[in-house]
């Protein structure tokens, strides 16, 4: 009997998705990523943001190394994550590591997306290499996230953006400030297996409800930072009223989780032949392009999901640019190769 992939478990498709004969992130691609962004100590470097590292970058590194089935790099990235970021008493990660500061961690607040990514990476690795200890480490993080990093927002179970600073104050009318891109949809089915006491599928549904609410606004898509009230959605006060580099990963997460393609339509509507853009939420107009290959691949994958149009050939090849764009490109390529191979074959229209 074939062993089933962790991707199958996470998507609740235990009977349909056999493990790949070889990793779909190739050894050459993964080595290029390591060379560009990962230090010998296992620090995943945000090259477009002052060469800092954060819980998000470390979590992505763990996930990608598990998808590449490269145990040496996983252990290296996990070693740095444990020693430098998993330093909070609650077992979650401090969000920021700055090479220019002493100490390097000066803000012990967490970022919940980073915690979710780290826990998911641990779980994927535990399943990939049959390491129960990694699964239990993931379970401990998921349990803490479920007990401390969920909040009620307009009657819905929502993801707190962090332990402090996002629960609302006078300026927000004490409405919690949410980040829609923290809903990493593929994780929730897996988290339900680890922590059934939390209704993780209700949390997932809140993410979809955010998209539904946003679809009726001028922009049609949610801002990077929002509040929910009275069945509606609004940009969070004191944050830029825009869809940008946070939100660009929402359609990636929707596609990787196999969500209804209808949720992609508002994002497709905001794209053009020129690519993806930051969007002003007030006017719904484009502000500036988001145009590295990793971002353009997300647009091309949405188009293929909706119409069957193959991805342009240049976007099928991984070439490091900035850390964030390259990370999203590898995650998107992994999904397409596993689940939508037809998007990567045939001649694509320019």
C-alpha angles and dihedrals in degrees: 000000000000117000111241121237124249087239087064092051092049092052095044091243100124094150100048115041116067119194116269116255088232132013111276091220097074125228091245093051092048092047089052090052092048092049092050103041115010123079125212087258092057099255112149105216125216096217096187094051107058094288092282123150127218142178089268094056092046091048093050089048092054092049095047094047089052091049089049088047091228107147096181094059092042091055091046093051092043091050092057091043093053097045100040109027109020089073102116119109091237093058095248122119130264102239104225137049114181120192090203096058133076111238092031091216107058098152116055095187114119131229108219096213088059091051091049091049093048092048091048092049090052091050094048091050092047090054095042096051099027093244110154090186091064090048090052090048088053091047092055092052093045091050091052092047090051094049100041111017102056123089136178113253117181089336095310130110104250138177115257109229091222143336095269136019101033106070095093136259139193091303093057097036085248092296113145116250109235134192111212092203089066087076099095094182099195091061099061100072089049092047090051088061091053099040112021092168089078119067095232092169089060088052088051091050090054089060090054091046089055089056091047091052092047092051090070095053128092092260094042092214131071126263121244089253121031147160129216125218139153093358092307141097132229139176110268114254115252092024127095109272094231147107108234147130094340094051096045089082095056094086089046090056092046092053095044090052094048094240122170106290088225087080089064095058098086090051091048089050091058093051124082140187085278093058138244126338144190106257130216105227095208097054100020088228129136116261105183137341124268096203117152114123094257091058094043089053089060089055092047091049091052089051092050092047090053102038109011091244107152121242114261111265096241091059092053089070121075118228120164117247116151122349097250098045092045092049093052090045092056092046090050094046090050090054095046094048092049101038111014107031091155088069088065099047132073130027115311123215110245 
